Amino acid sequence: MHKINIQKWHFQLKAVRKTVCLFMIVFITQISYSQELSLTKSDTTNILDLAQRAYILRYSDSDSSIIYAKQGIKLSLKTYYLKGYLLNMNSLSTAYYAKGEFDFSEKLCKKTQLIAKNSNFEIIEAMSLNNLANIYLVRDDKTAALNYYLDALKIFEKHNYEDGKKKSLLNIGLIYISLKLHQNAKDYLLKSISLLNPEKDIDLVASFLFNFAVILRDEGNLAKSKELFILSLKYYRKAKSNLGLALVMSNLGELEIDLKNSEQGIPHIINALYYANKSDNIWVIARSHLALGSYYYKSNNDQNKAIFHLSKAYQLAKKNNSFSYIFKSSDLLSEIYFKKKQTKEAYKFLREAMDYKDSIWKSEEKITVQNLQIRNDFEKNQEKLSLTEKDNKKNKLIRNIFIGGSFLLIILLFSLYFLYNKVLIQKKELQVVNATKDKLFSIISHELRSPFHILRGYLWMISNKAISQEQFQAASGALSKEVDNIFLALENLLNWAKAQMNGIIVKPVTLNAKELIEDILKIYTELANEKSIQLINNIPDNLFFTCDRHHADLIIRNTLNNALKFTDVDGKIVVYYENVPEFIEIIISDNGKGIAKEKIKELFSIEKHFSEQGTKGEKGTGLGLLLCKEFIEKNNGKIKIESDLNMGTKVSLSFPK
C-alpha cells in the first residue's frame, strides 16, 4: 500500500515539475516580450548590429565574429531582449562552425533552436536548423543533415524568407552532390540561382559556382569544372571569405594534380593552407596538409616533407575526429615508415589506419543506405503522383461512361492489363535484387570471416607480445598474404555492391596499354616469384585504348590475379594483344589448371557463381570475373573466356580503340 502511494506521489511530483517548467518558459517569454517593448530604438539597433556584424565576419575573421556575438549576447541579457539574444547566439554558433569547433557549435545551435521554437521565433529556429545540418554534413551523417535542411526550408517557405530559402536550396544541393545524385543536386542548385542576386548575394553565388564545379568534376568534365572553380574564386575574394578561398584552392590544386599539372596545383594547395590558417578552420587546414603530404610522398618522393605535412594532418584530424582524414594520413605515414624501416612507428600508424578503416566502411555503408532511402522516397513521391493521375483518369472515365461507355471501358481494361504486366516485371527484378543481396551476405558470412579470424589472431599475438621477433618475421609473409587477400576481396565486394546500388559512373580516357599492364605486373611480381611463374608482357609500346582508368585497372588486375591463382609452380602467363575491328583485344593466357567448359557460363552469374581454391590453396570470393564483365561492358567493351581442364585459360578483354 505504501509502495503504491509512494509511486503515485512520485508521478504527481514529475507532473508538477513539468508543469512548472512549461510555466517558466511561457513566463520568461512574456517577460522578455514586455521588456522588448520598453527597449529604446538605439538598444535594439546596437544589439542587432552586433549580431549582423558577427554573422558577416564568421568566415573572414572568426575571432572578431565571436567577440561581437558575445557582446551582443551580454547586452541582450542585460536588457532582456530575447530576439537579440537568439540572433547573436546564432551568429556565435556559425563562428565556431567556421573555426571547425563543431561540438561546441552544435551545443549552441541546439540551445538556440529550442528557445526559438518555444518562443515562436520561427525564422531563427530555421536558421539554427540550417546550422545543425551544416555540422552533421561535415560529420557524414547525411540523413540527419538533409532532414534539418528540409525542415528549415519548410519554415523559410512558410514565411517567404528569401535569404533562408536561397541557403537551404544550396545546402540541399550539396547533400545530393555528396550522395552522387547529380541530377537532383542540379535541380536544387538551379532553383537557388534563380533567387540569387549576383551583386548582393556574393558569398552564395560563390557557393553555387563551387558546388556546380564539384558536380562537373565528378562527372568527368574537368575543363569546365576548372573554369567554375576559378570563377568561384573571384566571388569568394569579393566576399572576403578565407574559408571559401581555402576550399576552392584546395579543390583546384587537387584537380590540377589529377591533370598532371603539379607545378600549378601545388601553389594552389599552399595558398589553400594559408587561407585555411587565416580562417582558423581545423578541417580545411587538415585537408590542405593531407593533399601536400600525399603529393610529396607519391609524386615528389620527398619523405621528410611528406611526414611533416601528413603528421600535421593526422594531429588536426584526431583533434576534430575526422575519420577519413585520420585513415588517409595514418595509412600513408605507415607506408613511409615501413620504407624507412622504422617498424615501431609504421605499426603504430598501420593499427590506427585499420581501426579507422572500419569506421569509414560503416560510414560508406550508411551513405549507401542513405542514398537508397532518398531514392526510395523519390520513388514513393512518383508513385503518389501516379496514383493521383490514375484517380483523375478514373473520375473522367465515370463522367464519360454515359457518353462513350464501352470504348473507354476497353481502354481501361488494356491499361490494367499493361499495369499488371509492369508489376510482374518489377516483381521479377526485385527477386533478382534479393538474390544478389543474399549472395553478397553469403560471401561476407562464409568467405571473409575465416581470413579475418586469422588476421585478428596474428594481431592479438603481436600486440600481446605472445610471439618473439623471429617468430613474427617468419609469420609476416603469411600475414601479408592474408592482408592482401582480404583487401582484394573487400575491394571487389565494395565495387560490386556500389555497382548494383548506385550504378557505374564511367569517365573514359585514353590509356597506354603497355604502361598500364607493366604497373599491374609490378604488383604481382613477388607473388609470381613465390610460385616460380613467368610473367611475360608482349604488349608493344604505342598501343592505346579507351576506358575509365580505375575500371581498366580493376578489370586487368582481377584477370591477372585469377591467372596467378590457377597456374601451377613453374608455369607461364603471357599478356599479348590482337587488333580487331574497332577494338584492342588484350589477352591474358596461362597454362594453369583450366576450367570445365560447362562451368564457364556460371562464372558470370551472381546466382550460380562459385569460388575454387587456387593451386596453392588460395581463396577468393568469386566476384572478380563478375566485376570484370560488369565494368568492361559499361565501357563498351567485351570479355571472352576460352578454357579446358588442365589445358590452361585464355581471357580476351576487348576495349574500344
N, C-alpha and C positions, 0 to 999 in steps of 0.2 A: 504493500500500500504506500509506504513511504517512498519506495523506489519510483512508483508511478507518479507521485506528487512532485518528486524532485525533477523527473523528466519533463513534466508539464511546465514546471517553473522555469526550467532551462529553455524550453522552446518559446515560452512567453517572453523571457528576457531577450532572446535573439530577435524576436519580432519587434520588441520595443526599441532595440538598438538600431535595427534597420529603419524604423520609422523616424527615429531621432536624426539619423544620418541624412535621410531624404529631406527632412525639415530644415536641417542646417544648410544643405546645398541650395534649397529654394530661398532660405532667409538671406544667405550670403549674396545670392544673385540679385535679390530685390534691393538689399542694402547697396550693393555695387551700382545698380542701376540708378538708385536715387542719388547716390554720391556723384555719379557721372553728370547728372543734371545740374549739380552745383559747381562743377568744374568750370574754370574760365576757359575762354577760347584759346588763349596762349598756352595753357597747360596741355590741353588735348593736342594742339598743333605740335608742341615740342615733343610729346611722347610718341605721336605717330611719325614724326620726322625722324626720331631716333630709330624706330622700327624699320622705316624705309631705307635709311642710310645703311643700317646693319645688313639688310637684305641685299642691297646693291653691291656692297663690298664683300659678300660672302666668299667669292672665288678669287677676286683680285687682291684682297687684303683681309684674310680671315681673322687675324688678331684684332685689328681695328673694329671689324664687324662684331666680334664678341664683346668688346668694350662698350660700343654703342648700345647693343642689345641689353647688356646688364644694367647700364644707366637707365634705359627705358623701363626695365622691369622694376628697378628700385623706385623710380619716380611714380610708376603706376600703382605700386603697393602703398606708397605714401599717400597718394590721392584717391585710392580705392577705384581706379579706372580699369575695369575688367577687360574691356576691349583692347586697350593699350597694352595691358599685361600679356594677353594672349598673342597679340601680333609680335611683340618683342620676344616672347618665348619661341614663337615660330621661326623668327629670324635667327635666334640663338641656336636652335636645333639644326638649321641649314648651314650655319657657320661651322659647327662641329662636324657635320657631314662632310663639308668641303675640306676639312683638315684630315679626314679619314678616321675620326674617332666615332665609329659607328655605334658602339654600345651606349655611350653617353647621349649621342644624338637620338637614339631610339627611346631612351627614358624620357627625354624632354618632349619628343613627339607624342608619346602615349599620354603623358600628363596633360599636354595642351589639348589633344583631341578629346579626352574625357571631359575636361572642364568646358570646352567649347560646345560639346554635344549637350551637356546638362544645362548650359546657359543659352541654348538656341542661337549660337553664333555659327551658323551652318557653313558659311564660306571659309571661316578659319578652321573649322573641323575638316573640311575638304582639303585645305592646304596641308594640314597635318597628315592626312591620309596619303597625300601625294608624297610627302617627305618620307613616311614609313615605307611606301612602295620603293622609293629610291634605295633605301637601306637594304630591303630584302632582295632587290635585284642584284646588288653587289655581292650579297651572300649566296647567290644562285638559287634562292627559293622563289622561282618564277611564278608558281601558282599563287602564293601569298601576295607577291608584288602586283600581279595582274588584277587580283581581286580588289586590292586597295586602290589601284588606278581607276578601275571601273566604278567603284563606289564614289570616288572623288568626282569623276566625270558626271555621274548622275546628279550630284548636288550642284555642280557648276552649270549644267544644262538647265536644271530647275530654276536657278536664279539668273540664267543667261549671263553668267560671269565670263566674259570673253577671254581674259588673261588666263584663268584657270582652265578653260576648255582647250586653249592652244597647247598648254603644257601637258595636260592629260593625254591629248591625242598624240603628241610627240612621244611621250613616255610609253604609251601602249604600242606604238610602232616599234620602239626599242625592244620591248618584250618579244614581239614577233620576230625581230631580227635575231635575237639570241636563240630562239627556237628554230631558226632556219625556215620559218614560214614567210618567205619574202613577199609573196603577193599580198598577204594580209598586212604585212608591215607597210608596203607601199600604199595600200588603201588608206591606212590611218595617217601616214605622213602627208599624203596629198590632201586629206581633209584639213590637216593642221595648217598647211601652207596657204590654203585658201583664206585663212583667218589672219595670217601674219602680215604685218606692215614692215617692209624692209628698212624704213627709216627709224621706227620706234622699237621694233622687236629684234634688235640686232643679235642678242645672245640666242634667241630662239631660232632665228634664221640660220645662225652658225650651227646650232644643234641639228636642224633639219638637214643641212648640207652634209654634215659629218655622218649622220645616220644613213643617208642615201648613199654616201661614198662606201660605207661598210657593206651595204647590200650589193652594190656593184662589184666590190672586191670579192665577196663570197660567191657571186655568180660568174666570176672569171673575167669580168670586163675591167682589167687593171688600168688601162689607159684612161678611161672615163672616170674611174674611181680616183685616180691620182689628181685629175683636174678638179674634182669636187672637194677633195681634201685641201688642196691649195686655196680654193675659193673660200672654204670654211675658215682657213687660217686668217684671211683678211677680215672676216666678220668678227672672229674672236679677238683680233688685235683691236678692232674698233670698240668691242665690248670690254676690253682690258681684263679678260678672263685668263688668269695664269693657268688654271686647271684645264680650261678648254684648249689653250695653246699646247699644254703638255700632252694631252690626249691625242690631238691631231698630229703633232710632230712625232710622237711615238709610233702611231699607226703608219704615218707617211714614211718614216725611217725603215720600218719593218717591210713595207711594200717595196721600197727601193732595193733593199737587200734581196728580197724574193726575185726582183727583176734583174739581179746580178749587178746592181749599181751601188755597191757598198761605199764607194767614195762619196756618193751623195747621201746615202742612207745614214751613215754613222754620224755626220754633223747634225742631222735632224734629231737623232736619238740623244745626242749630247745636249742639244738645245732643249729637248723634252725634259731631260733631267734637271736643267737649270730652272725651267718654269715650274716643274713639279716641286722643286725645293722652295721656290718662291710661294707656291700655293700651300705648301706645308701638308700636302696630301700624301699620307704614307703609302696608300695603294698604288698611286701613279709613280711615286719615286721607286717603289719596288719593281714595278713593271719596266721602268727605264733601265735600272741596274741589271735586271734579268736579260733584257734584249742585248745590252752591251756585253755582258758576261758570255752569253751564248755565242755572239759574233766572235769575240776574241778567242774562244775555245775552238769553235767549229771552222771558222773561215780564216782567222789570222794566226791560229796556233800559238797565241801568247798566253801561256798558262798562268803567269803571275797576275796579269790584268784580269784574266777570266776569274781567278779565285777571288780577287778583290771585289769585283762587281757582283759575282754570284753570292759571296758571303754577305754583302750588304743587302741584296735582295732577300736572302734567306732570313736574316735577322728581322727585317721590316715585315716580311710575310708572317713570321712567327708572332710578331707583336700584334698584327692585325688579323691573325688566324685565317689567312687566305690559303685554302687547301691547295689549289692548283699551282700557285707560285712557290709554296713550300716544296711540293713534289718536284717541280721542274728544276728549281735551284739545287736541291739536295741530290737529285739524280745526276745532274751534270757535275756537281762537286765530287760525288763518289767516283765518277769516271776519271776525273782529273787526278784525284789522289791515288787511284789504282795505277794510273800511268806513272805517277811519281813514286810508286812503291811505298806510299805511306799508308799501310794497310789499316792501322787503327782508325785514322780519320776516314778512310774510304768506307770501312764497315759501319762507322757511326752514321754517315750520311746515307749509305745504302739502306740501313734499317729504317731511317727516317723516311726515305723515299717510299719504301714498301708499306710503311704504316699509313702514309697519306694517300698512296695509290688506292687503298681500299675505300677511303673517304670519297675520292674522285669517282671511282666506279659507281658508288652509291649515288653520288650527285648526278652522274650521267644517266643512270637508270631512272632517277627521279625526273630528270629533264625529258627523257623519252616518254615516261608516263604522263608528264605534264603536256607534252606535245600531243600525245594520243587523246588526252582529256579535252584539250582545246579543239582538236579535230572532231571529236565526238559531239561536243557542244555545238559546233558549227553544223554538223550533220543533223542534229536534233532540230536546230532552228530551221534548216532547209525542209526537214520532214514536216514541221508545224506549218510552214508556208505552203508546202504541197497539200497538206490536209485542208488548209483554208481554201486553196484553189479548188480542191475537189468539192468542198461544201458549196462553193459558189456555182460550180457547174451543175451540182445536184439540184440546187434551187432553180436554176434556169431550165433544167430538164422538166421539173414539175410544172413550171409555168407554161412550157411549150408542149407538154403532153396533149393538152386539149386541142392544140393546133396541128402539130405534126405527128405526134404519138409514136407510131410504130417505127419510123425511120430513126428517131433519136434513141429509142429503146435498143435497136440493133447496135448503134454506135456505143451505147453504154456497155452492152454485153461484150463487145470486142475490146473495149478499154479494160474491163475487168479481167478478160482473158489474158491480155498482154501484161497487166499488173501482176496477175497470178504467176505468169512465167518469170517475170522480173524477180519476184520474191523467191521462186525456186532457185534461180541463178545465184542470188545473194546468199541463200542458204548453203549452196554448194561451196561458194567462196569462203564462207565462214568455217565450213568443215575443213577446208584446206588450211586456213589460218590456225585453227585449233590443232590440226595435225602437226603443223610447223612448230607451234608453241610447245606441244607435248614432247616433240623430238628434241627441241633445244633444252628443255628441262631435263630430259633423259641424259643428254650429253653432259650437262653440268653435274648431275647427280652421280652418274656412274663412272665417267671417264676423266673427270678433273679432280675428283675427291682424292683418289689414290696418290697422284703426284704431289698434291698439296700436303697430304699427311707426311709424305717422305720429307718434303721441304721443311715442314714445321718441326719434324724430329731433328733434322740437321741443325736448324736454328736454335732449338732448345739446348742441344748438346754444346753448341758454340757459346751461347750466352751464359750457360751454367758451368762452363769450363769442364764438361764431362769427358772431353777428348783432348789429347795432347796436340801440340803443334804439328808433330809428324803425322799423327792420325788425320788431323784436319787437312794437311797438304795432300795426303793420299785420297781423301774423300772429296776434295774440292773439285776435281774433274767431274765426278758423278753429280755433285751439287750443281755445277754449272750447266750440265746437260739437262737436269730436271728443270732448272730455271728457264733455259732456252725453250724446252718443250712446252712448259706451261705458258710462257709468253706467246709463242706462236699459236697455241691452241686458243688462248683467250683473245688474241688479236683477231683470229679468224672468226671466233664466235661473236665478238663485238661487231665486226664488219658485216657478218651475215644478219645479225639482229637489226642493225641500223638500216641495212638494205631493205629488209622486209617491212620495217615500221615506218621509215621516213622517206623511202625511195633513194635512188642513187643519183647524186649530182655529178655530172661529167664536165670536166674542164680540159678539153683536148689541147695538146701541144705537140710540136714536132720533136721526136726523140731520136738520138743516135743509138742504134741497136747495139753496136759493139761496146760502147761506153757503159750503157745500162747493164748489159749482161756481165761485163767484167766486174763492175761494182758488186753485183749479186754473187758472182762466183767467189769473190774475196771472202764474203760472209761464211761460205760453206767449205773453204779450203781446209780448215782444221778437221771438220767432220769427215771430209773425203779422205784426208791423210790417215785418220784412225782406221778406216776400212780399206786403205790402200787402193782407193778408187781414182782412176784418171779422170780429170775434168778437162775436156778439150773444147775450146771456143774457136769455131771455124767461121765466125761472122766477119765479113770484110769491114774495112774502115768506114767507108762513106755509104752506109745503109741507113736510111731514115724511114720512120713510120709515124703515124698519128695515133695518140692515145692520151688519156689522162695519166700524168706522171705517177701518181700514187697507185692507180689501178694497174698500170703496166708492171710496176714493181711487185705488187701483190700477186698478180697472175703468174709471172715468171718464177718468183720466189717459191710459191706453193708447188708449181710443177716440178721445179728442180729438187725441192725438198722430198717430194714423193719418189723421184728417180733415185736419190741417195738412199732413201729408206728401204726400197725394194731391190737394190742392187747388192750382190754378194761381194765379199772381200776379193780384191784384185780385179774388180770389174771396171767397166768403162762407160762414161757418159759423154756424149758428143752433142754440142749445140751448133746447128748449121741453119741455112735458110734456103728457101726456094722462091723464085719470082713468079707469081701467078697474076692473072689479070686483076687489077685494082687492089691487090693485097701484097703485103710482105709476109711470107709464111715462115715463122721461126719454129724450128723443130728441135725438140729435146728427146734424144734417143738413148736408151740404155740397154744393156744385155743382162738385165736382172731376172727375177722370178716370173714376171709377166702376170697377166690377168686372164681368167677364163672368158671366152667370148660372150657367154650368156650373162656375165656379171657386168659387162661394160656399160650397158644401158642403165643399170641400177646405180652407177656412180653419180648420175645427175638427178636423182630423185630423193627429196627430203624424207619421203615416207618410207622408201626402201633402202636408203643409203646404209652402208656398212663400213666398218673400220677393221683393218687387219694389221697384225704386228709385222714390223719390218724384219729384215734378215738377221738383225741382232737384237730382236725384241723391242724395237722402237714402237711407241704407241702414238695414236692420233685420234682425232675426233671424227674424221670422215667428211669434214666440211670444206677441206682445201679445194677439191675439184668442183664442188658446188659453187664456191665463190668464184673460181676461175670462169666458169660458164656464165654466171650471173653478170660479172663485171665486163668480160670481153664482149658479150652481146650488147651491153649498154653502150660500148664504144664502137658499135657497128662492125664487130669482128666475129670470128668463129673459132670453136675448139673442136678437134677431132682426135680420137684415141684409137690406135691400132695395136693389138697385142695378142699373144698366145702364151699359154702356160709354159714356163721355163725357156721362153724364146725372146724375152725382153719386151719393152714397150716403146712405142713412138707416139709422142704427143705433138700435134701440129697446132700452132697458135697463129691464126690469120689476123693481122692488123691492117687497117686501111693505109694506103700509101700516103 
